[in-house]
Amino acid sequence: MPRRSPDEATHVAIIGAGLIGGGWAAHFLRRGYTVTAWDPAPDAESRLNAILDAAWPALETLGFAPGAARSKLRFAPTLAEAVAGAEFIQESAPDDRALKERVFGEIDAAADLDTPIASSTSGILMSTMDSLARHPERLLVGHPFLPNYILPLVEVVGSP
């Protein structure tokens, strides 16, 4: 199957559903994407919904892309299920090097080989996080300015 261009992507996976991951989910939902989220915390789904509740009035003021809907959010029971079929993956686990390396390794093993994987990190170099990835060339830092569902600024750094 030929690789889709970025403007044809429709499905995003969010790994880590805290403040930053929740903001990413709100942003992608506002832009009309289908979003599948995963976070191992027992209260992650309710936290994500609380973030969306707080963000949604601002998003209504900004306006929605065609097809935008909160109903396009699904919370997956496993990381592998969250990334299955995703055309872009945004990882937002806590900024702990060992944790990020482990999460990147799990994402890399479960995701389609041509799916870009971005990390919301402000202090860990991609060259240290990509050590467990089979395909580090598809990894990048995609760290937002906050609140990321309002401010369209993202630091983007590729993997060496």
C-alpha positions, 0 to 999 in steps of 0.5 A: 500500500502506498504511503499517504501524504500528510494532508491525507492522514485521518487517524492519530494515536496519542500515547500519554493522556495527561496535560500535554497528551490531552491537549494534543487530543483536543487539537487533533479532534478540532482538526477533524482527525480520528484520535485513539488515546492510551495511557496506563494510569487507571484514571487516564480516560476520565482525566483526558475527558476533563481536559477536553471539557476544559478545552472545548469552549476555547476550541468552539471559539476558534472554530472546527475543521470539517468533520471535527467531533469529540465522538471521534475519540476512542480510548484504547485498552493497550498501547498496541491497540492505540497505534494500530492503523494510526497515520501519525503517533504523538507520544507524551509520556513523562520526561523520564529517559528510561520511560521514554525509551521503553515507550518508544520501543513499544510504539516502534514494535507495534506501529506500522513501519512508515508511521511517523512518531513524535515525542513531546519532550522538552529536555531529552535529546531524540538521539538518546530516545531512539536507541530502542527503535528499529526504525529511528529515522521515523522518530522526531521531537514534536514538543508544543507550546502550551496550551497546545490546542490553542497555540500553533507552535511546535518545536520539531527536531529530527532523529540523527 
